[in-house]
Amino acid sequence: MSEKKNNTAVGLSLLMVVTFWGGNNAGTKWLLGSWPPVFTGSMRFVFGGLILLAILRFTHWLGEFEKLTPELQKQLWLRGGLSLAFYTITFNWALKLTSASHVALYLGASPVWALLAEERPRRTWASVRRYSAALLAVVGVLVLFWPALKAGKQTNLAGELFALVASFFWAYYSRQSRWLGARINGLEVAANSMWMSGVILLPIGLVEVAIHGLPVTPQHLGIMAFCIIFGGVIPYAFWNNALRVWPASKVLLFNNLIPVTTCIWVHFTLGEPITTTFYLAMALIIFGVLLGQIDLAKVFRLPENF
């Protein structure tokens, strides 16, 4: 396959990935209308992680399986499973309390938080670029917050806060995954982090079920299966393949499309309205993320320091 055709195939696979993740957000939002949030996240990650791990262990479809040392297993529990568990709690509660498109948009700002965590302010154009990107993202977040603050809707405000915290946890989990990915197969990191986080969350999830109950219908099971397979197993496989072919920065830019696909899914399946503030916030956050990724000093041939 020529390089041009290969790049086209990778690009199309990533478009499919962000489409599936948008559908997963809509499906999870629907499930949370009647299922407890922590239990829902636990089940998705336990089964999704174990399926991915089984594919890695017994086939060569997604790369070679690597046997883990006791130290790496410990680091996977602490850095992968635990951080993903915290993210799952805040993400699912955000989905339960506010619109799915807003939650996805907050997550779209997470690359900016990751950039800020890498360095403190310095007298360089790169630092100016990164902090300008963060400022745009913060303005976008405030645009999302404003309607809830103005109307004084406590439930919506709580959902927006959970979504903001979830974006911080996603940035933190991504940094931990990067550390682990330097030591073992990146897809193996994802698979183990998923099932480990699901196990960590399971006791809380079972308490939720004991208190609130758990309606189980074919529709519930079908949507959960969709979230496990098309929101976890298949997207992670294609995402990992893209990371093998393209630079990580190029692949991560497709994250910016997840709020768009989520908005489309929830609008046509759940009837969520698309607000003016969403469009404005999306423009600010996406531009902020792009600004944080593009080296303007090289583009305009500016000196590194000033």
Disulfide bonds with the S-S distance in Angstrom:
none
